Amino acid sequence: MNRHQLLVRLDEAGVSNRFYGISTRDLSTFDHLLEAVPVLVEGADGRWSIDVWERGERRVKASFDSEEEACSHLCADVMRQWEIYRSR
């Protein structure tokens, strides 16, 4: 799955766009994020990461060689968190 497919999948699942972000050269979705949500980041070196910002500090949560790996990881993580949130 690529970043565009990820966006569609999360949207179809009803996941609020405040629970994740995407920051790539052609797609940026994180206007109103909650604190400490995962953000898919496309690095200048061609690597992909899942980053989290807390109190203005960036932390790399996971790093990947491919977009597909990063998107799959983010999708699973966000879906898991969304289900927990919805079950409250």
C-alpha positions in Angstrom: 0.0 0.0 0.0 1.2 3.5 -0.7 0.4 6.8 1.1 -2.6 7.5 -1.1 -4.0 4.1 -0.5 -3.3 4.4 3.2 -5.3 7.7 3.3 -8.2 6.0 1.5 -8.2 2.9 3.7 -8.2 5.0 6.9 -10.9 7.3 5.6 -13.1 4.3 4.6 -12.6 2.8 8.1 -13.9 6.1 9.6 -10.6 7.0 11.3 -10.5 10.6 12.3 -7.7 12.5 10.5 -6.7 13.8 13.9 -5.3 10.4 14.8 -2.5 10.3 12.2 -0.6 12.4 9.8 1.2 12.1 6.5 4.0 14.4 5.5 5.4 13.7 2.1 6.5 15.8 -0.9 3.0 15.6 -2.5 0.7 14.9 0.5 0.4 16.7 3.8 -2.5 15.9 6.2 -1.6 17.0 9.6 -3.3 20.4 10.2 -5.0 19.6 13.5 -3.3 16.6 15.1 -3.7 15.5 18.6 -0.5 15.4 20.7 1.7 12.3 20.1 0.0 10.8 17.1 2.1 9.0 14.5 3.1 10.8 11.3 4.3 9.1 8.1 7.4 11.0 6.9 9.2 10.7 3.6 12.9 11.4 4.2 15.1 13.2 1.7 17.3 10.1 1.7 14.5 7.9 0.4 13.8 6.3 3.7 10.4 6.4 5.4 9.7 6.9 9.1 6.8 7.1 11.6 7.5 10.1 13.7 5.8 11.4 16.8 5.9 15.0 18.1 5.5 15.6 21.8 5.9 19.0 23.4 7.6 20.2 20.3 10.1 17.4 20.2 10.3 15.0 17.3 11.0 11.3 18.0 11.4 8.6 15.3 9.1 5.8 16.4 10.1 3.5 13.5 12.1 3.6 10.3 11.6 1.7 7.0 13.4 1.2 3.6 10.1 1.3 1.7 6.9 3.3 1.5 4.9 0.0 1.5 6.4 -1.1 4.8 5.9 2.2 6.5 2.3 2.5 5.3 1.4 -1.0 6.4 3.0 -0.3 9.9 1.2 3.0 10.3 -2.1 1.6 9.1 -2.0 -1.3 11.6 -0.9 1.0 14.5 -3.6 3.6 13.7 -6.4 1.1 13.3 -5.4 -0.5 16.6 -5.5 2.9 18.4 -8.8 3.8 16.7 -10.5 0.7 17.9 -9.3 1.3 21.4 -10.6 4.9 21.2 -14.0 3.8 19.8 -14.5 1.1 22.4 -14.4 3.6 25.3 
